[in-house]
Amino acid sequence: DLDHTPLVLKNLRDIREANPAKWREYQSLAIALAVVNDSPLPDYWPHIQVTPSLVPREITPVAAQFSRWVAANESGMLEVDLRKLPPDQLKFVIDAFVSESEIDWARKNVRYTRSNFDRAFSEVAYQPDRIKNKRFFWKSSPYTLANIRRMGGICVDQAYYAMIAGKAHGLPTLFFTGQGKDGGHA
């Protein structure tokens, strides 16, 4: 009910017209892309603890996104065959609205298998001084995966890093935050 049906249908048509040879084989991927791309990202994407202008956000046309995911799948770059996932899982793979260079960096530099990909979270060194000094927001350098890994971060940065890296490898990943008795956590 929350999807914008006319744009979902337009997205499906655009994907099919641009990629007729792969349409049937990757229908679930097409559906996931059509639905996820039916409305603009919120201004605070990926989360509220980073200055938006520092994030290498990129939203390419939906047909181009389809082509990129098919190419990655068919070249063996992914940990999961996208043809085997339903749309409700694929939507948590393809919603990586970062530059292609970020996706490429993750595929090259974050090297875990599906069974141990949870280690990507801890690959970012935790910086307790940021919490101690109440520096909850990333404000200085570009919010790239390379910078996050190099500089370290807090839980929100670790979660973002693991999420985008997982998506780059074809793994359905979620980013969520919540409040616990000790404060917020991602």
N, C-alpha and C positions, 0 to 999 in steps of 0.2 A: 503493500500500500504506500510505502514511502518512496518508491521508485518513480521516476518521471518517464512514463511509458513511451511517449513520442520520441524522446531522445534515446531510450533503450533500443527501440525499433530502428531508428536511424543508425545507431552504432552498429547493430547487427547487419544492416544493409551495407554499410561502408566496409565492414570486415569481409563480408561475402563477395562484394564486387572487387575488392582489392586482392583477395586470396581465394579464388574459386577452387583451386586444386586442393587446398588444405581445409576447406570449410567443413566438410562432413567428418573428417578424421578428428578435428579439433573443435567440435561444436560446443563442448562444455567450456573450453577456454573462451570461445567467442561470447558465450552467454555471460560468463563472469566479467569479462572486460566491458561488455555492453552495460551491465548493471552498475559496476563500480564507477564507470565514467559518465554516469547520467546526471551528475551535479558537481559543482565546483568544490574543491577542497576547502575546509574551514581555514580562516586566516591563521589560526594557531597551529596548523599541521606542521610538523609531526607531533609537537607537544608544546605546552605553554612555557616551558623553562628554557627556551632558546629564542634568540632574536630571529624572526622569520627571514630577514634578508641574508642571514649567514648560512641558511640551509640551501644546498644545491638542488632546489626543487625543479622538476621538469615534467611537464605533461605533454607527451607527444600525441599525435592523432591516434585514435583507437586502432585503426587498421595497421599502422606502423608498430604499435605495441604488440598486436597479434603476431605480426611477422617476426619481431624480435624474440618473442617467447617460443614460437615454433622453431626458429633457427637454433636457439639455445637448447631446446629439447632434443632436436634431431642431431645436434653435434655432440651430444653426450655430456654437456656442461652441468646438467642438473642431477640432483640426488634422487629425484622422483620423476617418473614418466608422466608428464602433464595429461596425457591422454587417459590415464587411469584414475584421475581425480574428478569428482563431481564439481559443479559450479560453486556449491556452498563451501567447498574447501579451497578451490582455485582462487576465489576472491581474496583469500588471505595470502596468496602468493603474488598476485599481479598488482596489488595496491602499493607498490614501491615507487612513489612519485618523486624519484631522484634522478639525477642525470645518468646517462648511460655510462659515463666514466666511473661513477660511484658503483654501479652494478658490476662493471668490469673489474674494478679494484677489489671488490668483495670476492668475486670468483677466483681471482688470482691469489689473494692474500689471506683469506679466511678459509683454511683447509681442514674441515672436519667432515666426517661422514654423517649420514642421517642419524645413526645410533649414538653419536657423541657430540652432536652439534650444540648441545646445551653449554658446552665449554666456551662458546663464543662470548657469552655474557661476561665471564671472568677474564677474558682476554684483555679487557679494558681495566687497567689498574684503578682501584677505588682510591679516591682522594678525600680522606676524612677531613682535611683542612678546609675544604670547601663547605662542608656542613658546619664545622666548628666556627668558621668565620661568616656563616650565613650567606654564602655565595651560591645560591641555588640555581642561578641562571647562567647559561653559556652566552657570553656577550662579546668575546674578543675576536677570535679567529674564525675562519670558515668552519662550519659544522660538517666536516667531511669525516668519513670513516677513518681515514688515515690520521687526521688530527685527533680524533677521539682516542684512537688506540695509542698514539704517540704521547698525548698529554694526560691521558687518564680522565676520569670523570666521577660522577656520582651515579646512583642507581638508574636514574632516568637516561643518562648517556649510555650506560651499559646495556640497558634494555633496547634503546633505539639501535645501537650498533648490532646487537644480536638479531633484532628483528629484520633490519635491512639486509644483513648478511644471509640470514636464513632464506629470505625471499629470493635473493640473487641466486641461490642454489636450488630453487624450486620447492622449498619447504614452506608449508603453510605456517605463518607465524603471526602472533598477536602482540600488540603493545597495550598494556593497560596499567593504570595507576589506581591506588586506593589509599585509604587512611587507616592506619593501625594505631595502637595505643601509644606508639612512639613517634607518630607523625606520618607523613606521606611516604609512599614507597612505589617503585615501578618494577 
